[in-house]
Structures are given as structure tokens and as C-alpha cells.
Amino acid sequence: MVSEQKRPTEAARLAGYAHPKQSAYDLTRNPSIALLLRQERQTVYQTDLASLAAHTIRDVMNDVDAPASAKISAARTALELAGDLGPNAKDTIQGRSLAELTPEELSSMIDRWEGDRAALAKDVTTQSAAQK
């Protein structure tokens, strides 16, 4: 339904349901089906649409005929998506730069980063080496 851009009733009809309108209604209210639909949408957003959006942003930024406002908007969007600008920017707390943080705030960031990295670490020792 999601990948083929079909409406629920059309998808149910194509799937062979005898009463596609009612079946579509029932299926889309089923929590398991709703979860699968959300996951499929996320897949589309994170693959096809994300790539298309990135290309569109690049095209606007590189278009010599594009208005400056469009280029600035595209550049800002690219920086926000990269995590270098805006409320979700990396290396900031509440929109402040690292230079504006207190030693305690910097320490908490470092602790969080170390915890994140430790969580990603894998044990690479072999079984026999671990027993020695």
C-alpha cells in the first residue's frame, strides 16, 4: 500500500478482499497493521524521500538562478539536518556554544559521550584469550 502509493480501499481491492472498503477500514485500525504501515512509511522517508530531499537541497544551493533566499533556506536546512545548526545541533546545550558552557555542563556532555561510546563497544577478545 505504501510503496505502491495506493489508498487503503484500493490496496484491499487489489489484495482480493470481497468487501474492500470495510476490510480497509478494519485493517487500518488493527494495531499490528498500523505499526507495519508506520514502519513502511519510515522506510520510504529514510530512503527514497531522504535522498530526493538531499538532491533537491543540493540543486537549489547550486542553482545560479535561484534566489538568495532559497539558497539560504536550503543551506540552513542542510546544516540543521547535519546537526550543525538549530535546536538539535550537536555540541550544544540549549542552543549555546561550547564556549558558553560551564565546566559542569561540559563534564556532563563528556560523560554522556563516553557512555554512548562504551555502549557501542564490542568485546573483540577471543574466548581462549579471555580465559587466560
Secondary structure, DSSP 8 states (H G I E B T S, - for coil): -TTTT--HHHHHHHTT-SSHHHHHHHHHTSHHHHHHHHHHHHHHIIIIIHHHHHHHHHHHHH-TTS-HHHHHHHHHHHHHHHTSSSTT-TT-BTTB-GGGS-HHHHHHHHHHHHHHHHHH------HHHHH-
